Amino acid sequence: MFHMGWFLTYGFGVYGWDGQWSGNVAKDVARPDLFVDMAKGLERAGFDYMMIEDSSVLPDVYGSSFDYALKIATVRHDPMPLVPLLAAQTKHLGIISTAATTFYPPFLAARLFRTLDHLTEGRVGINLVTASPHAAAQNYGYGQHFEHDKRYEMAGEWMRAVKALWDTWEPDALTLDERAGIFADPAKVHYANFEGEYYRTRGPLNTVPSPQQYPVVCQAGGSPAGKELAAEHADTVLANQTGVEAMKDYRDDLSARLVAHGRKPADVKLLFLCRPILDDTDAAAEEKERRVKAEAQTRFEDQLASMSYHSGFDFSKFDLDEPFPDLRGRSNGHQSSVEEYARIGKGKTLREVAFAPRPSVRLVGSPDTVAAQMDEAIQESGADGFLVAHPVTRKNITEICDGLAPALRRRGLIRTGYPYRTFRENLMEF
Ligand SMILES: Cc1cc2nc3c(=O)[nH]c(=O)nc-3n(C[C@H](O)[C@H](O)[C@H](O)COP(=O)(O)O)c2cc1C
């Protein structure tokens, strides 16, 4: 069996606002309804979680302006208030929300996620990101962002500070003895007195212990420093790798790091991004794949804008027909993405890279065919599951939740229910 998640690539944002299947954006923008429908669909489908991406910038690297970001509606609302709205309409689904360690003071994050753990009844997760754009750092009052590896070093300490705060109340500190008039046992509540190189916090929290005590921790940084952070703290890791070989290498590398940290490879569930192309028959899906590829060519600027955002280099300045620029070692942004661009761009022009979608594995066919393809990819790569990265539209939700998921379940590949109360317990079930 493997795990399924959905990655909301533009967080609590807008998806393909001018597309045919995007619903009524004029009415829905910044409303929770679509995301509530999605959460219900994912729970019906037996997904482990939805992961709500986030960032604090209106991207302005591509073309050195935010014109393109506005054209394609790259806006994002704060995901945190959305979490309890999704939880109120579901019972089992894990809900992961993103927090930038660089910008949240540990106390604020520890208190927020403890409260969310209560409001979700033990179903919240935190996606740790260090945030890469300088613009994000500037929004929070810094002149420039911290250097890449230093951000991760800070994030490791940040997480230790947050955990120290979560530990300030022992799990059984709440006495609730109404007769004796004792709410909590003072002997089981402690100061954190955390003194790190970058963070200090006193504690204790003024919030009571929550169902999971530590929310599920998620991490997606793929550089050596990112994987180290995951190996120390994560319960689930997300990765975007092209091809089963690259997926397998990622798995092996992460497993070795986990063992070095005294943990077991099974302690972390590693999910790879995927974009299945589904239709009624294999032939129809293959035809759809041709259309998807053709459409990617007309929307190649989306790809250039995305690469600019991730790398911090303005890809509008490079010639489309020159060899793909090798930016390795020069980016303060997503280093694993820059490595991946260099790998797939070797011997190609920028046009060839930008015009072609890059799936982790090719998943094309009827629901049953794709279910078989996923099974094979999981077996070959050693991954723990897949993370669907399609735009959030009701059409995509239906295809995945009511087409693909039942086909996966018929083959015994995904869960049939949620036996435990909390997100972490269900995630660790297999
Ligand atoms: C599936 C996935 C989800 C991610 N979600 C976010 C996010 O919500 N916010 C963010 O700032 N970065 C996000 N990232 C970026 C990572 O946190 C990280 O910066 C990126 O993978 C590059 O990591 P590296 O510099 O360690 O190679 C995500 C990456 C992946 C692969």
The ligand as an SDF file (V2000), in Angstrom:
LIG
                    3D

 31 33  0  0  0  0  0  0  0  0999 V2000
    6.3480   19.5680   -3.2440 C   0  0  0  0  0  0  0  0  0  0  0  0
    7.0350   20.8050   -2.8040 C   0  0  0  0  0  0  0  0  0  0  0  0
    6.3430   21.7300   -2.0510 C   0  0  0  0  0  0  0  0  0  0  0  0
    6.9470   22.9220   -1.6490 C   0  0  0  0  0  0  0  0  0  0  0  0
    6.2370   23.8550   -0.9620 N   0  0  0  0  0  0  0  0  0  0  0  0
    6.7910   25.0500   -0.6610 C   0  0  0  0  0  0  0  0  0  0  0  0
    6.0360   26.0840   -0.0380 C   0  0  0  0  0  0  0  0  0  0  0  0
    4.8780   25.9210    0.2850 O   0  0  0  0  0  0  0  0  0  0  0  0
    6.6340   27.2680    0.1960 N   0  0  0  0  0  0  0  0  0  0  0  0
    7.9410   27.4950   -0.1180 C   0  0  0  0  0  0  0  0  0  0  0  0
    8.4460   28.5970    0.1330 O   0  0  0  0  0  0  0  0  0  0  0  0
    8.6930   26.5180   -0.7010 N   0  0  0  0  0  0  0  0  0  0  0  0
    8.1360   25.3290   -0.9750 C   0  0  0  0  0  0  0  0  0  0  0  0
    8.8720   24.3620   -1.5820 N   0  0  0  0  0  0  0  0  0  0  0  0
   10.2830   24.6060   -1.7960 C   0  0  0  0  0  0  0  0  0  0  0  0
   11.1300   23.8680   -0.7730 C   0  0  0  0  0  0  0  0  0  0  0  0
   10.8210   24.2560    0.5410 O   0  0  0  0  0  0  0  0  0  0  0  0
   12.5810   24.1240   -1.0830 C   0  0  0  0  0  0  0  0  0  0  0  0
   12.8770   25.4870   -0.9540 O   0  0  0  0  0  0  0  0  0  0  0  0
   12.8890   23.6830   -2.4960 C   0  0  0  0  0  0  0  0  0  0  0  0
   12.4890   22.3560   -2.6830 O   0  0  0  0  0  0  0  0  0  0  0  0
   14.3570   23.8030   -2.7850 C   0  0  0  0  0  0  0  0  0  0  0  0
   15.0630   23.1700   -1.7790 O   0  0  0  0  0  0  0  0  0  0  0  0
   16.6240   23.1900   -1.7350 P   0  0  0  0  0  0  0  0  0  0  0  0
   17.0980   24.6020   -1.8280 O   0  0  0  0  0  0  0  0  0  0  0  0
   16.9460   22.5160   -0.4330 O   0  0  0  0  0  0  0  0  0  0  0  0
   17.0760   22.3980   -2.8980 O   0  0  0  0  0  0  0  0  0  0  0  0
    8.2890   23.1650   -1.9860 C   0  0  0  0  0  0  0  0  0  0  0  0
    8.9950   22.2040   -2.7450 C   0  0  0  0  0  0  0  0  0  0  0  0
    8.3770   21.0420   -3.1510 C   0  0  0  0  0  0  0  0  0  0  0  0
    9.1560   20.0470   -3.9580 C   0  0  0  0  0  0  0  0  0  0  0  0
  1  2  1  0
  2  3  1  0
  2 30  2  0
  3  4  2  0
  4  5  1  0
  4 28  1  0
  5  6  2  0
  6  7  1  0
  6 13  1  0
  7  8  2  0
  7  9  1  0
  9 10  1  0
 10 11  2  0
 10 12  1  0
 12 13  2  0
 13 14  1  0
 14 15  1  0
 14 28  1  0
 15 16  1  0
 16 17  1  0
 16 18  1  0
 18 19  1  0
 18 20  1  0
 20 21  1  0
 20 22  1  0
 22 23  1  0
 23 24  1  0
 24 25  2  0
 24 26  1  0
 24 27  1  0
 28 29  2  0
 29 30  1  0
 30 31  1  0
M  END
$$$$
